[in-house]
Amino acid sequence: SAHVSAADCHVLWAQKDNVLQPKADVTATEGEAVTLGCEYNTSSTNAYLYWYKQDVNDRPRFILSRSTFSYEKTEDGVKNRFKSRLNSTLRSIPLTIEELQPSDSAVYYCALGDIASYHTNTTHSYI
């Protein structure tokens, strides 16, 4: 079975801007699908949300990003199985991993940015 850890991750540059993930680990069977939750709060109208995967003894690696104005990016290596849709009404961006593989066992981080940080390529500072 694949063991997926959803880490509690906060991004704060203003008091009201943050992301919140459930702290509980998620365990699922190989071949199944699993969804990791992430809720966000921001005063920005140009919010970017990011998902990162961190394997043991490795740095977090970018999986995908979604924005409040429909700009989407997904890494080529995960396009078939990793899916996410940003819901700006519920302020959530759940990540679904389909057809789980043992290599999916990792810590997954949700992060919040804005259009300025996206274009200056400073997303790594939000982990």
C-alpha positions in Angstrom: 0.0 0.0 0.0 1.1 3.5 -0.6 1.5 5.9 2.3 0.8 9.5 1.6 1.5 12.2 4.1 -0.3 15.5 4.0 1.8 18.0 5.9 0.5 21.0 7.6 1.9 23.9 5.7 1.4 27.6 6.2 2.5 30.4 3.9 2.3 33.8 5.5 3.4 37.2 4.1 0.2 38.9 5.3 -1.8 37.8 8.3 -4.7 36.6 6.2 -2.8 34.7 3.5 -2.3 31.0 4.3 -3.0 27.4 3.3 -4.2 24.7 5.5 -3.9 20.9 5.0 -5.3 18.1 7.1 -2.6 16.8 9.4 -3.6 13.2 9.2 -1.7 10.7 7.1 -3.5 9.0 4.3 -3.1 5.3 3.6 -4.4 3.8 0.4 -4.0 0.6 -1.7 -1.9 0.5 -4.8 -4.0 1.1 -7.9 -6.6 3.1 -6.0 -7.1 6.9 -6.1 -6.6 9.2 -3.2 -7.5 12.9 -2.7 -5.5 15.3 -0.5 -7.2 18.4 0.7 -5.9 21.9 0.8 -7.9 25.1 1.8 -6.5 28.6 1.3 -7.1 32.1 2.4 -5.8 35.1 0.5 -6.7 38.8 -0.1 -5.0 38.6 -3.5 -7.2 38.5 -6.6 -4.3 36.8 -8.5 -3.7 33.8 -6.4 -1.6 30.9 -7.6 -1.8 27.6 -5.7 1.0 25.0 -6.0 1.4 21.3 -5.1 4.8 19.9 -4.3 5.9 16.3 -3.6 8.8 15.6 -1.2 10.4 12.2 -1.2 12.5 11.0 1.7 15.8 12.8 1.8 15.0 14.9 -1.2 13.8 18.5 -1.7 10.2 19.3 -2.5 9.5 19.0 -6.3 6.9 20.9 -8.2 3.8 18.8 -9.4 1.3 21.4 -10.6 -0.1 24.9 -10.2 -3.5 26.3 -10.6 -4.7 29.9 -10.4 -7.8 31.9 -9.7 -7.8 33.1 -13.3 -7.5 29.6 -14.9 -3.8 29.5 -15.7 -2.8 25.8 -15.3 0.5 24.1 -15.3 1.2 20.4 -14.7 4.6 18.7 -14.8 4.9 16.3 -17.8 5.8 13.3 -15.7 2.6 13.4 -13.7 0.0 14.7 -16.1 -1.8 11.4 -16.5 -2.4 10.6 -12.8 -2.1 13.8 -10.8 -5.2 16.0 -11.1 -6.4 19.2 -9.3 -9.1 21.7 -9.8 -9.1 25.0 -8.0 -12.4 25.9 -6.5 -12.3 29.7 -5.8 -15.8 29.6 -4.2 -14.8 27.0 -1.6 -11.2 28.3 -1.6 -9.9 24.8 -2.0 -7.5 23.0 -4.3 -7.6 19.2 -3.6 -5.0 17.0 -5.3 -6.1 13.7 -6.6 -3.6 10.9 -7.4 -5.0 8.2 -9.5 -3.7 4.6 -9.9 -1.5 4.9 -6.9 2.0 3.5 -7.1 4.5 2.8 -4.3 6.6 5.6 -5.6 3.7 8.0 -4.7 4.5 7.5 -1.1 5.7 10.9 0.1 4.9 14.2 1.8 2.7 16.5 -0.3 2.8 20.3 0.2 0.2 22.8 -0.8 1.6 26.4 -1.2 0.1 29.8 -2.0 1.6 32.5 -4.2 0.6 35.4 -6.4 1.2 36.5 -9.9 4.3 38.5 -9.0 5.9 35.6 -7.2 5.1 33.3 -10.0 6.8 35.4 -12.6 9.9 36.1 -10.5 10.2 32.3 -10.0 10.4 32.4 -6.2 8.0 29.6 -5.4 10.6 27.6 -3.5 10.7 30.2 -0.8 7.1 29.3 0.2 8.0 25.8 1.4 
